[in-house]
Amino acid sequence: MKKISSVFVLLLLSSATMAQKALNVISIKETERIERTLSADDMQGRRTFTPGIEKAANFIASEFEKTGLQKWNNGNTYLQSFSMVRTKALSQKILVNGVELDAKKAIIVSPAKSLMADNNAGYELVSITSKMNFPTEARKALGAKKNTIVLVDTAHASMFGRFAQMRSQLYSTQPNVIMLLVDKAPSSFSVELTQELTEMPLSNVVGIIPGKSKANEYVIFSGHYDHLGINSKKMENNDSIYNGANDDAAGTTAMIMLAKYFKKLNNNERTLVFAAFTAEEIGGFGATYFSKQFDPAQVMAMFNIEMIGTESKWGKNSAYITGFEKTNMGEILQNNLKGTDFTFHPDPYPTQQLFYRSDNATLARLGVPAHTISTSKMDSEPNYHKASDEIGTLDMQNMAAIIRAIALSSKGIVSGKETPSRVDVSALR
């Protein structure tokens, strides 16, 4: 009996030693190396469709290779490639109740060179009323599987214009979606459009650590690696490069560091997926495409990490989880941090609808406990979407501490011993 007890104690000590060695992988020095590389000037702000983002993708892939991750879909590359279409309207005419509608009051998303549609074309009808959340409902409409006409109440006029970019970049296989800004449902409408199409290749970067006993259950760690690029028309202190150190080189760095940690630990029962998403800043296209590659029922949890380079409103050793109240995932994470000085808080900015605005949203709408972890003070972040978002503004020590906290807090989910509750899809707006 004493021999058995001794062996058990030795196994526990060995396990604890291995866990500590793995945690030491998440060092401040290594975290800073990756962050500094991703946010360097030679990445040119990592804007979608530029050489800068291709360079960033190659760097992330090289880190996956060095770490020893499996390639996406057992292929020969870490790049999860897909195509979008950039459109340029050549002619457009929209009639509502026989009266021509101002072009600024319409958003037409179509991968066709020419489009003719009217109220007899069999389009599915969707309304976004004045009391609905326009960004949420608009993104939901864009994910439709059928040709859709969306009637948007004029109460959303100010937000409607900001979504104009939706018409110029889209998936090559998506159905037609026509959004009209109207004060009431029209009795008739007609749309005529001709446009120029340019196919644009994009790539997420995805690496895998296969699970052992629960290989068909997935846990996703992610961040978006694109940013705003170079804006020579809006110089800030003679700087035109929007480096995106916090947004979201920080989240991408965290994802890479977690890959290194779990590969070192090498005891995950569930399959771990590490993803760097493209095209978040122009509409979340990378995450949306990625999400469609999975059966939502097989995704047990998603840790999306965005802007963790600065202190949260509570100071160091803290972060918040968007949609905290929608599943018990936050409670699970916090319980696994007992004995540490780190705290996960609910999202303190509920009016900003952050749960619906980041790359977790597509899977969350399908019931997956998919949340974003962040520290960004959304009411007072001084460098958000500015050229001043550089590595010198980040707290690398605190950032490494946050990554370690995510690593420790996720252990029960990664091991398959804990499974968060699902998002109640019926309750989502």
C-alpha positions as a LaTeX table, in Angstrom:
\begin{tabular}{lrrr}
\hline
Residue & $x$ (\AA) & $y$ (\AA) & $z$ (\AA) \\
\hline
Met1 & 0.00 & 0.00 & 0.00 \\
Lys2 & 2.88 & 2.35 & 0.89 \\
Lys3 & 4.51 & 1.53 & $-2.45$ \\
Ile4 & 1.31 & 2.44 & $-4.31$ \\
Ser5 & 1.04 & 5.71 & $-2.38$ \\
Ser6 & 4.65 & 6.57 & $-3.15$ \\
Val7 & 4.18 & 5.93 & $-6.86$ \\
Phe8 & 1.02 & 8.07 & $-6.85$ \\
Val9 & 2.87 & 10.94 & $-5.16$ \\
Leu10 & 5.71 & 10.66 & $-7.67$ \\
Leu11 & 3.25 & 10.76 & $-10.54$ \\
Leu12 & 1.62 & 13.88 & $-9.13$ \\
Leu13 & 5.00 & 15.58 & $-8.64$ \\
Ser14 & 6.05 & 14.62 & $-12.16$ \\
Ser15 & 2.81 & 15.98 & $-13.59$ \\
Ala16 & 3.18 & 19.22 & $-11.65$ \\
Thr17 & 6.80 & 19.61 & $-12.81$ \\
Met18 & 5.80 & 19.05 & $-16.44$ \\
Ala19 & 2.97 & 21.58 & $-16.12$ \\
Gln20 & 5.36 & 24.18 & $-14.70$ \\
Lys21 & 7.90 & 23.57 & $-17.45$ \\
Ala22 & 5.16 & 24.00 & $-20.03$ \\
Leu23 & 3.99 & 27.21 & $-18.38$ \\
Asn24 & 7.54 & 28.56 & $-18.52$ \\
Val25 & 7.23 & 28.41 & $-22.32$ \\
Ile26 & 4.99 & 31.49 & $-22.02$ \\
Ser27 & 7.89 & 33.80 & $-21.21$ \\
Ile28 & 7.88 & 37.57 & $-21.47$ \\
Lys29 & 10.87 & 37.42 & $-23.84$ \\
Glu30 & 9.22 & 35.01 & $-26.28$ \\
Thr31 & 5.88 & 36.83 & $-26.09$ \\
Glu32 & 7.62 & 40.11 & $-26.91$ \\
Arg33 & 9.55 & 38.55 & $-29.82$ \\
Ile34 & 6.38 & 37.43 & $-31.55$ \\
Glu35 & 4.46 & 40.62 & $-30.75$ \\
Arg36 & 7.32 & 42.80 & $-31.98$ \\
Thr37 & 7.57 & 40.87 & $-35.25$ \\
Leu38 & 3.85 & 41.02 & $-36.01$ \\
Ser39 & 3.57 & 44.73 & $-35.23$ \\
Ala40 & 6.80 & 45.83 & $-36.93$ \\
Asp41 & 6.75 & 48.51 & $-39.62$ \\
Asp42 & 7.81 & 45.99 & $-42.28$ \\
Met43 & 4.45 & 44.23 & $-41.86$ \\
Gln44 & 2.92 & 47.45 & $-43.26$ \\
Gly45 & $-0.05$ & 47.33 & $-40.91$ \\
Arg46 & $-1.19$ & 43.88 & $-42.15$ \\
Arg47 & $-4.05$ & 45.22 & $-44.24$ \\
Thr48 & $-6.15$ & 42.64 & $-46.05$ \\
Phe49 & $-5.08$ & 42.02 & $-49.69$ \\
Thr50 & $-1.59$ & 43.54 & $-49.22$ \\
Pro51 & 1.94 & 42.08 & $-49.21$ \\
Gly52 & 2.12 & 42.99 & $-45.51$ \\
Ile53 & $-0.60$ & 40.54 & $-44.49$ \\
Glu54 & 0.97 & 37.81 & $-46.64$ \\
Lys55 & 4.24 & 38.36 & $-44.82$ \\
Ala56 & 2.44 & 38.10 & $-41.48$ \\
Ala57 & 0.71 & 34.87 & $-42.57$ \\
Asn58 & 4.05 & 33.33 & $-43.55$ \\
Phe59 & 5.52 & 34.30 & $-40.18$ \\
Ile60 & 2.63 & 32.73 & $-38.25$ \\
Ala61 & 2.89 & 29.58 & $-40.37$ \\
Ser62 & 6.62 & 29.38 & $-39.63$ \\
Glu63 & 5.90 & 29.58 & $-35.89$ \\
Phe64 & 3.36 & 26.75 & $-36.24$ \\
Glu65 & 5.98 & 24.73 & $-38.14$ \\
Lys66 & 8.63 & 25.26 & $-35.44$ \\
Thr67 & 6.11 & 24.36 & $-32.76$ \\
Gly68 & 5.26 & 21.11 & $-34.50$ \\
Leu69 & 1.56 & 21.66 & $-35.15$ \\
Gln70 & $-0.27$ & 19.55 & $-37.71$ \\
Lys71 & $-1.25$ & 21.31 & $-40.89$ \\
Trp72 & $-4.83$ & 22.26 & $-41.60$ \\
Asn73 & $-7.00$ & 19.42 & $-42.90$ \\
Asn74 & $-3.95$ & 17.10 & $-43.12$ \\
Gly75 & $-2.78$ & 19.13 & $-46.09$ \\
Asn76 & 0.62 & 20.51 & $-47.03$ \\
Thr77 & 0.09 & 24.03 & $-45.72$ \\
Tyr78 & $-1.09$ & 25.90 & $-42.65$ \\
Leu79 & $-2.93$ & 28.34 & $-44.87$ \\
Gln80 & $-6.70$ & 27.90 & $-45.01$ \\
Ser81 & $-7.24$ & 29.62 & $-48.33$ \\
Phe82 & $-10.47$ & 30.89 & $-49.82$ \\
Ser83 & $-11.55$ & 33.54 & $-52.29$ \\
Met84 & $-13.56$ & 36.68 & $-52.02$ \\
Val85 & $-14.82$ & 38.90 & $-54.78$ \\
Arg86 & $-14.21$ & 42.62 & $-54.87$ \\
Thr87 & $-16.97$ & 44.40 & $-56.76$ \\
Lys88 & $-17.19$ & 47.77 & $-58.44$ \\
Ala89 & $-20.63$ & 48.96 & $-59.50$ \\
Leu90 & $-20.78$ & 50.10 & $-63.13$ \\
Ser91 & $-24.48$ & 50.92 & $-63.20$ \\
Gln92 & $-27.27$ & 50.68 & $-60.67$ \\
Lys93 & $-30.96$ & 51.52 & $-60.65$ \\
Ile94 & $-33.31$ & 50.84 & $-57.75$ \\
Leu95 & $-37.00$ & 51.62 & $-57.77$ \\
Val96 & $-39.14$ & 51.53 & $-54.61$ \\
Asn97 & $-42.87$ & 51.94 & $-55.24$ \\
Gly98 & $-41.93$ & 53.19 & $-58.70$ \\
Val99 & $-39.64$ & 55.95 & $-57.38$ \\
Glu100 & $-35.87$ & 55.78 & $-57.82$ \\
Leu101 & $-34.03$ & 55.25 & $-54.52$ \\
Asp102 & $-30.86$ & 57.15 & $-53.65$ \\
Ala103 & $-27.88$ & 54.82 & $-54.14$ \\
Lys104 & $-26.70$ & 55.63 & $-50.59$ \\
Lys105 & $-29.88$ & 54.01 & $-49.26$ \\
Ala106 & $-29.08$ & 50.61 & $-50.76$ \\
Ile107 & $-26.46$ & 47.95 & $-50.11$ \\
Ile108 & $-26.35$ & 45.26 & $-52.77$ \\
Val109 & $-24.19$ & 42.22 & $-52.06$ \\
Ser110 & $-23.96$ & 39.95 & $-55.08$ \\
Pro111 & $-21.21$ & 37.87 & $-56.70$ \\
Ala112 & $-22.93$ & 38.22 & $-60.11$ \\
Lys113 & $-21.76$ & 40.45 & $-62.94$ \\
Ser114 & $-25.35$ & 41.51 & $-63.53$ \\
Leu115 & $-28.42$ & 41.35 & $-61.35$ \\
Met116 & $-32.11$ & 41.95 & $-61.99$ \\
Ala117 & $-34.57$ & 41.39 & $-59.14$ \\
Asp118 & $-37.98$ & 42.57 & $-58.04$ \\
Asn119 & $-40.69$ & 41.68 & $-55.52$ \\
Asn120 & $-41.72$ & 38.72 & $-57.71$ \\
Ala121 & $-38.24$ & 37.15 & $-57.81$ \\
Gly122 & $-38.85$ & 34.87 & $-54.84$ \\
Tyr123 & $-36.43$ & 36.57 & $-52.48$ \\
Glu124 & $-36.79$ & 35.85 & $-48.78$ \\
Leu125 & $-37.99$ & 38.98 & $-46.96$ \\
Val126 & $-36.30$ & 40.14 & $-43.73$ \\
Ser127 & $-37.01$ & 43.32 & $-41.76$ \\
Ile128 & $-34.67$ & 45.17 & $-39.41$ \\
Thr129 & $-36.98$ & 47.32 & $-37.31$ \\
Ser130 & $-36.06$ & 50.43 & $-35.38$ \\
Lys131 & $-35.77$ & 48.51 & $-32.11$ \\
Met132 & $-33.36$ & 45.86 & $-33.43$ \\
Asn133 & $-29.56$ & 45.95 & $-33.25$ \\
Phe134 & $-28.59$ & 46.83 & $-36.81$ \\
Pro135 & $-24.99$ & 45.46 & $-36.93$ \\
Thr136 & $-26.12$ & 42.15 & $-35.46$ \\
Glu137 & $-29.11$ & 41.75 & $-37.75$ \\
Ala138 & $-27.21$ & 42.96 & $-40.83$ \\
Arg139 & $-24.43$ & 40.40 & $-40.32$ \\
Lys140 & $-27.03$ & 37.72 & $-39.75$ \\
Ala141 & $-28.72$ & 38.68 & $-43.04$ \\
Leu142 & $-25.42$ & 38.53 & $-44.90$ \\
Gly143 & $-25.04$ & 34.95 & $-43.71$ \\
Ala144 & $-28.31$ & 33.97 & $-45.36$ \\
Lys145 & $-28.35$ & 30.84 & $-47.50$ \\
Lys146 & $-31.02$ & 32.20 & $-49.85$ \\
Asn147 & $-31.40$ & 35.32 & $-51.95$ \\
Thr148 & $-32.69$ & 37.88 & $-49.47$ \\
Ile149 & $-34.23$ & 41.36 & $-49.47$ \\
Val150 & $-33.62$ & 43.21 & $-46.20$ \\
Leu151 & $-35.82$ & 46.18 & $-45.32$ \\
Val152 & $-33.97$ & 48.44 & $-42.89$ \\
Asp153 & $-35.87$ & 51.05 & $-40.90$ \\
Thr154 & $-34.62$ & 54.61 & $-41.48$ \\
Ala155 & $-33.90$ & 54.84 & $-37.73$ \\
His156 & $-30.65$ & 53.04 & $-38.62$ \\
Ala157 & $-29.62$ & 55.57 & $-41.25$ \\
Ser158 & $-26.38$ & 56.59 & $-39.51$ \\
Met159 & $-25.19$ & 52.99 & $-39.12$ \\
Phe160 & $-26.38$ & 51.98 & $-42.59$ \\
Gly161 & $-23.73$ & 54.07 & $-44.30$ \\
Arg162 & $-20.94$ & 52.47 & $-42.31$ \\
Phe163 & $-21.86$ & 49.09 & $-43.72$ \\
Ala164 & $-21.34$ & 50.20 & $-47.31$ \\
Gln165 & $-18.10$ & 48.18 & $-47.41$ \\
Met166 & $-20.23$ & 45.04 & $-47.35$ \\
Arg167 & $-21.11$ & 45.60 & $-50.99$ \\
Ser168 & $-17.53$ & 45.71 & $-52.24$ \\
Gln169 & $-16.07$ & 42.55 & $-50.66$ \\
Leu170 & $-17.90$ & 39.25 & $-50.45$ \\
Tyr171 & $-17.63$ & 35.50 & $-50.76$ \\
Ser172 & $-17.67$ & 34.23 & $-54.33$ \\
Thr173 & $-20.35$ & 31.64 & $-53.50$ \\
Gln174 & $-22.81$ & 33.65 & $-51.41$ \\
Pro175 & $-26.40$ & 34.43 & $-52.45$ \\
Asn176 & $-27.65$ & 37.89 & $-53.34$ \\
Val177 & $-28.52$ & 40.15 & $-50.42$ \\
Ile178 & $-30.23$ & 43.49 & $-51.08$ \\
Met179 & $-30.58$ & 45.95 & $-48.20$ \\
Leu180 & $-32.93$ & 48.91 & $-48.62$ \\
Leu181 & $-33.24$ & 51.80 & $-46.18$ \\
Val182 & $-36.98$ & 52.59 & $-46.10$ \\
Asp183 & $-39.48$ & 54.14 & $-43.69$ \\
Lys184 & $-42.06$ & 51.43 & $-44.37$ \\
Ala185 & $-42.40$ & 48.18 & $-46.29$ \\
Pro186 & $-42.78$ & 48.93 & $-50.02$ \\
Ser187 & $-45.50$ & 47.39 & $-52.15$ \\
Ser188 & $-43.00$ & 46.96 & $-54.99$ \\
Phe189 & $-39.30$ & 47.24 & $-55.70$ \\
Ser190 & $-36.91$ & 46.50 & $-58.56$ \\
Val191 & $-33.13$ & 46.35 & $-58.72$ \\
Glu192 & $-30.86$ & 46.46 & $-61.76$ \\
Leu193 & $-27.10$ & 46.20 & $-61.27$ \\
Thr194 & $-24.04$ & 45.60 & $-63.41$ \\
Gln195 & $-20.63$ & 45.39 & $-61.80$ \\
Glu196 & $-17.00$ & 44.57 & $-62.33$ \\
Leu197 & $-15.69$ & 41.56 & $-60.39$ \\
Thr198 & $-12.15$ & 40.90 & $-59.20$ \\
Glu199 & $-11.35$ & 37.65 & $-57.40$ \\
Met200 & $-9.24$ & 38.21 & $-54.26$ \\
Pro201 & $-7.46$ & 35.34 & $-52.47$ \\
Leu202 & $-7.37$ & 35.30 & $-48.66$ \\
Ser203 & $-5.96$ & 32.95 & $-46.05$ \\
Asn204 & $-6.51$ & 32.15 & $-42.41$ \\
Val205 & $-3.55$ & 30.40 & $-40.76$ \\
Val206 & $-4.57$ & 27.23 & $-38.92$ \\
Gly207 & $-2.60$ & 24.63 & $-36.94$ \\
Ile208 & $-3.76$ & 21.53 & $-35.07$ \\
Ile209 & $-2.77$ & 19.48 & $-32.04$ \\
Pro210 & $-4.80$ & 16.26 & $-32.37$ \\
Gly211 & $-6.67$ & 15.07 & $-29.34$ \\
Lys212 & $-6.12$ & 11.69 & $-27.74$ \\
Ser213 & $-9.33$ & 10.12 & $-26.42$ \\
Lys214 & $-11.71$ & 12.82 & $-27.73$ \\
Ala215 & $-10.23$ & 13.69 & $-31.10$ \\
Asn216 & $-13.63$ & 14.58 & $-32.59$ \\
Glu217 & $-14.25$ & 17.27 & $-30.00$ \\
Tyr218 & $-12.62$ & 20.61 & $-30.76$ \\
Val219 & $-11.36$ & 23.52 & $-28.66$ \\
Ile220 & $-10.42$ & 26.62 & $-30.65$ \\
Phe221 & $-7.93$ & 29.34 & $-29.72$ \\
Ser222 & $-7.95$ & 32.30 & $-32.09$ \\
Gly223 & $-7.10$ & 35.91 & $-32.84$ \\
His224 & $-7.24$ & 38.03 & $-36.01$ \\
Tyr225 & $-3.96$ & 39.01 & $-37.60$ \\
Asp226 & $-5.15$ & 41.66 & $-40.05$ \\
His227 & $-5.25$ & 45.38 & $-39.30$ \\
Leu228 & $-5.69$ & 48.70 & $-41.11$ \\
Gly229 & $-2.48$ & 48.98 & $-43.13$ \\
Ile230 & $-1.00$ & 52.29 & $-44.26$ \\
Asn231 & $-2.95$ & 55.53 & $-44.45$ \\
Ser232 & $-0.77$ & 58.27 & $-45.91$ \\
Lys233 & $-3.79$ & 60.61 & $-46.03$ \\
Lys234 & $-4.14$ & 60.55 & $-42.25$ \\
Met235 & $-0.67$ & 61.00 & $-40.83$ \\
Glu236 & $-0.22$ & 60.94 & $-37.04$ \\
Asn237 & 3.06 & 62.48 & $-35.85$ \\
Asn238 & 4.56 & 61.77 & $-39.28$ \\
Asp239 & 3.50 & 58.12 & $-39.00$ \\
Ser240 & 1.20 & 56.53 & $-41.57$ \\
Ile241 & 1.56 & 52.85 & $-40.54$ \\
Tyr242 & $-1.25$ & 51.47 & $-38.42$ \\
Asn243 & 0.78 & 48.71 & $-36.74$ \\
Gly244 & $-2.09$ & 47.20 & $-34.76$ \\
Ala245 & 0.13 & 46.07 & $-31.90$ \\
Asn246 & $-2.82$ & 45.67 & $-29.55$ \\
Asp247 & $-5.44$ & 45.17 & $-32.29$ \\
Asp248 & $-4.82$ & 42.36 & $-32.80$ \\
Ala249 & $-1.18$ & 41.35 & $-32.93$ \\
Ala250 & $-1.61$ & 40.90 & $-29.18$ \\
Gly251 & $-4.37$ & 38.31 & $-29.59$ \\
Thr252 & $-2.50$ & 36.54 & $-32.38$ \\
Thr253 & 0.63 & 36.45 & $-30.23$ \\
Ala254 & $-1.39$ & 34.93 & $-27.38$ \\
Met255 & $-2.78$ & 32.26 & $-29.70$ \\
Ile256 & 0.73 & 31.32 & $-30.90$ \\
Met257 & 2.07 & 31.20 & $-27.33$ \\
Leu258 & $-0.81$ & 28.95 & $-26.27$ \\
Ala259 & 0.02 & 26.61 & $-29.16$ \\
Lys260 & 3.59 & 26.38 & $-27.87$ \\
Tyr261 & 2.35 & 25.75 & $-24.33$ \\
Phe262 & $-0.11$ & 22.97 & $-25.19$ \\
Lys263 & 2.35 & 21.31 & $-27.58$ \\
Lys264 & 4.91 & 21.23 & $-24.76$ \\
Leu265 & 2.31 & 19.83 & $-22.35$ \\
Asn266 & 1.13 & 17.28 & $-24.94$ \\
Asn267 & $-1.73$ & 15.86 & $-22.86$ \\
Asn268 & $-4.82$ & 17.31 & $-24.54$ \\
Glu269 & $-7.65$ & 14.80 & $-24.86$ \\
Arg270 & $-9.65$ & 17.07 & $-27.16$ \\
Thr271 & $-8.29$ & 18.31 & $-30.48$ \\
Leu272 & $-6.93$ & 21.85 & $-30.23$ \\
Val273 & $-7.26$ & 24.23 & $-33.17$ \\
Phe274 & $-5.14$ & 27.38 & $-33.36$ \\
Ala275 & $-6.38$ & 29.96 & $-35.86$ \\
Ala276 & $-5.19$ & 33.37 & $-37.02$ \\
Phe277 & $-8.08$ & 35.01 & $-38.85$ \\
Thr278 & $-7.87$ & 37.36 & $-41.80$ \\
Ala279 & $-10.29$ & 40.13 & $-42.84$ \\
Glu280 & $-11.75$ & 40.84 & $-39.39$ \\
Glu281 & $-11.44$ & 44.58 & $-39.86$ \\
Ile282 & $-13.49$ & 44.55 & $-43.07$ \\
Gly283 & $-16.33$ & 42.37 & $-41.83$ \\
Gly284 & $-15.13$ & 39.20 & $-40.09$ \\
Phe285 & $-14.85$ & 37.24 & $-43.34$ \\
Gly286 & $-11.98$ & 35.01 & $-42.23$ \\
Ala287 & $-13.68$ & 33.81 & $-39.06$ \\
Thr288 & $-16.97$ & 33.30 & $-40.88$ \\
Tyr289 & $-15.32$ & 31.08 & $-43.49$ \\
Phe290 & $-13.38$ & 29.18 & $-40.81$ \\
Ser291 & $-16.53$ & 28.54 & $-38.76$ \\
Lys292 & $-18.25$ & 26.90 & $-41.72$ \\
Gln293 & $-15.59$ & 24.16 & $-41.75$ \\
Phe294 & $-16.86$ & 22.70 & $-38.46$ \\
Asp295 & $-19.92$ & 20.93 & $-37.18$ \\
Pro296 & $-20.89$ & 23.32 & $-34.35$ \\
Ala297 & $-21.94$ & 20.38 & $-32.17$ \\
Gln298 & $-18.34$ & 19.16 & $-32.17$ \\
Val299 & $-16.87$ & 22.48 & $-31.04$ \\
Met300 & $-16.78$ & 22.39 & $-27.24$ \\
Ala301 & $-15.38$ & 25.90 & $-26.71$ \\
Met302 & $-13.77$ & 28.82 & $-28.49$ \\
Phe303 & $-11.26$ & 31.19 & $-26.87$ \\
Asn304 & $-11.04$ & 34.22 & $-29.14$ \\
Ile305 & $-8.41$ & 36.66 & $-27.92$ \\
Glu306 & $-8.47$ & 40.32 & $-28.85$ \\
Met307 & $-6.56$ & 43.34 & $-27.53$ \\
Ile308 & $-4.93$ & 42.09 & $-24.32$ \\
Gly309 & $-1.84$ & 44.30 & $-24.48$ \\
Thr310 & $-3.08$ & 47.01 & $-22.12$ \\
Glu311 & $-4.40$ & 46.84 & $-18.57$ \\
Ser312 & $-8.12$ & 46.35 & $-18.10$ \\
Lys313 & $-10.24$ & 48.79 & $-16.13$ \\
Trp314 & $-9.48$ & 46.67 & $-13.04$ \\
Gly315 & $-5.71$ & 46.92 & $-13.51$ \\
Lys316 & $-3.18$ & 44.12 & $-13.90$ \\
Asn317 & $-3.95$ & 40.39 & $-13.65$ \\
Ser318 & $-7.46$ & 40.77 & $-14.98$ \\
Ala319 & $-9.42$ & 40.50 & $-18.20$ \\
Tyr320 & $-13.05$ & 40.33 & $-19.24$ \\
Ile321 & $-15.04$ & 37.76 & $-21.18$ \\
Thr322 & $-17.69$ & 38.91 & $-23.64$ \\
Gly323 & $-21.07$ & 37.22 & $-23.28$ \\
Phe324 & $-20.05$ & 36.01 & $-19.80$ \\
Glu325 & $-23.68$ & 35.42 & $-18.82$ \\
Lys326 & $-24.55$ & 33.39 & $-21.92$ \\
Thr327 & $-22.71$ & 30.20 & $-20.85$ \\
Asn328 & $-20.92$ & 28.95 & $-17.73$ \\
Met329 & $-17.55$ & 29.01 & $-19.49$ \\
Gly330 & $-16.40$ & 32.07 & $-17.52$ \\
Glu331 & $-17.20$ & 30.33 & $-14.25$ \\
Ile332 & $-15.20$ & 27.28 & $-15.33$ \\
Leu333 & $-12.20$ & 29.40 & $-16.22$ \\
Gln334 & $-12.30$ & 31.32 & $-12.96$ \\
Asn335 & $-12.64$ & 28.16 & $-10.87$ \\
Asn336 & $-9.46$ & 26.82 & $-12.46$ \\
Leu337 & $-7.62$ & 29.97 & $-11.36$ \\
Lys338 & $-8.28$ & 29.52 & $-7.64$ \\
Gly339 & $-5.11$ & 30.20 & $-5.72$ \\
Thr340 & $-3.88$ & 32.71 & $-8.28$ \\
Asp341 & $-4.31$ & 36.48 & $-8.26$ \\
Phe342 & $-5.93$ & 36.58 & $-11.70$ \\
Thr343 & $-9.60$ & 37.40 & $-12.23$ \\
Phe344 & $-11.88$ & 37.06 & $-15.24$ \\
His345 & $-14.73$ & 39.59 & $-15.19$ \\
Pro346 & $-17.95$ & 39.88 & $-17.18$ \\
Asp347 & $-17.83$ & 42.34 & $-20.08$ \\
Pro348 & $-18.15$ & 45.84 & $-18.56$ \\
Tyr349 & $-19.27$ & 47.40 & $-21.86$ \\
Pro350 & $-22.59$ & 45.65 & $-22.62$ \\
Thr351 & $-23.99$ & 48.54 & $-24.67$ \\
Gln352 & $-21.19$ & 48.06 & $-27.22$ \\
Gln353 & $-22.41$ & 44.53 & $-28.06$ \\
Leu354 & $-18.85$ & 43.16 & $-28.11$ \\
Phe355 & $-20.08$ & 39.56 & $-27.96$ \\
Tyr356 & $-21.54$ & 40.01 & $-31.45$ \\
Arg357 & $-18.73$ & 42.14 & $-32.91$ \\
Ser358 & $-15.67$ & 39.90 & $-32.78$ \\
Asp359 & $-14.62$ & 36.65 & $-34.42$ \\
Asn360 & $-16.38$ & 34.47 & $-31.84$ \\
Ala361 & $-19.81$ & 35.60 & $-33.06$ \\
Thr362 & $-20.38$ & 33.21 & $-35.97$ \\
Leu363 & $-19.96$ & 30.07 & $-33.86$ \\
Ala364 & $-21.71$ & 31.63 & $-30.85$ \\
Arg365 & $-24.81$ & 32.19 & $-32.98$ \\
Leu366 & $-24.76$ & 28.45 & $-33.66$ \\
Gly367 & $-24.76$ & 27.61 & $-29.95$ \\
Val368 & $-21.03$ & 27.15 & $-29.37$ \\
Pro369 & $-19.68$ & 28.55 & $-26.08$ \\
Ala370 & $-17.49$ & 30.94 & $-28.06$ \\
His371 & $-16.27$ & 34.01 & $-26.22$ \\
Thr372 & $-13.74$ & 36.79 & $-26.68$ \\
Ile373 & $-11.20$ & 37.54 & $-23.95$ \\
Ser374 & $-10.00$ & 41.13 & $-23.84$ \\
Thr375 & $-8.66$ & 43.89 & $-21.62$ \\
Ser376 & $-9.37$ & 46.80 & $-23.95$ \\
Lys377 & $-11.01$ & 49.77 & $-22.26$ \\
Met378 & $-13.52$ & 50.36 & $-25.01$ \\
Asp379 & $-14.66$ & 53.67 & $-23.55$ \\
Ser380 & $-11.17$ & 55.15 & $-23.26$ \\
Glu381 & $-8.54$ & 53.18 & $-25.21$ \\
Pro382 & $-6.27$ & 55.98 & $-26.49$ \\
Asn383 & $-4.60$ & 54.11 & $-29.37$ \\
Tyr384 & $-7.52$ & 52.12 & $-30.77$ \\
His385 & $-7.44$ & 52.23 & $-34.60$ \\
Lys386 & $-4.66$ & 54.79 & $-34.58$ \\
Ala387 & $-1.10$ & 54.84 & $-35.87$ \\
Ser388 & $-0.01$ & 55.09 & $-32.24$ \\
Asp389 & $-1.05$ & 51.46 & $-31.58$ \\
Glu390 & 2.57 & 50.30 & $-31.34$ \\
Ile391 & 4.41 & 47.83 & $-29.13$ \\
Gly392 & 5.76 & 50.62 & $-26.93$ \\
Thr393 & 2.24 & 51.21 & $-25.60$ \\
Leu394 & 1.82 & 47.60 & $-24.42$ \\
Asp395 & 2.56 & 46.03 & $-21.03$ \\
Met396 & 4.38 & 42.86 & $-22.06$ \\
Gln397 & 4.68 & 41.49 & $-18.53$ \\
Asn398 & 0.95 & 41.77 & $-17.92$ \\
Met399 & 0.22 & 40.39 & $-21.38$ \\
Ala400 & 2.28 & 37.27 & $-20.67$ \\
Ala401 & 0.44 & 36.89 & $-17.35$ \\
Ile402 & $-2.91$ & 36.99 & $-19.17$ \\
Ile403 & $-1.77$ & 34.30 & $-21.62$ \\
Arg404 & $-0.66$ & 32.09 & $-18.72$ \\
Ala405 & $-4.05$ & 32.63 & $-17.08$ \\
Ile406 & $-5.84$ & 31.50 & $-20.24$ \\
Ala407 & $-3.58$ & 28.44 & $-20.39$ \\
Leu408 & $-4.28$ & 27.46 & $-16.78$ \\
Ser409 & $-7.97$ & 28.26 & $-16.82$ \\
Ser410 & $-8.65$ & 26.19 & $-19.94$ \\
Lys411 & $-7.10$ & 22.97 & $-18.59$ \\
Gly412 & $-10.40$ & 21.28 & $-17.73$ \\
Ile413 & $-11.89$ & 22.04 & $-21.14$ \\
Val414 & $-8.74$ & 20.94 & $-22.99$ \\
Ser415 & $-8.57$ & 17.69 & $-20.98$ \\
Gly416 & $-12.22$ & 16.90 & $-21.68$ \\
Lys417 & $-13.11$ & 16.89 & $-17.99$ \\
Glu418 & $-15.13$ & 20.09 & $-18.24$ \\
Thr419 & $-17.59$ & 21.14 & $-20.92$ \\
Pro420 & $-19.17$ & 24.62 & $-20.94$ \\
Ser421 & $-22.91$ & 25.02 & $-21.40$ \\
Arg422 & $-24.10$ & 26.02 & $-24.87$ \\
Val423 & $-25.31$ & 29.43 & $-25.96$ \\
Asp424 & $-29.11$ & 29.62 & $-26.01$ \\
Val425 & $-29.55$ & 30.44 & $-29.68$ \\
Ser426 & $-33.24$ & 31.27 & $-29.22$ \\
Ala427 & $-32.27$ & 34.09 & $-26.86$ \\
Leu428 & $-29.86$ & 35.75 & $-29.29$ \\
Arg429 & $-31.07$ & 38.85 & $-31.01$ \\
\hline
\end{tabular}
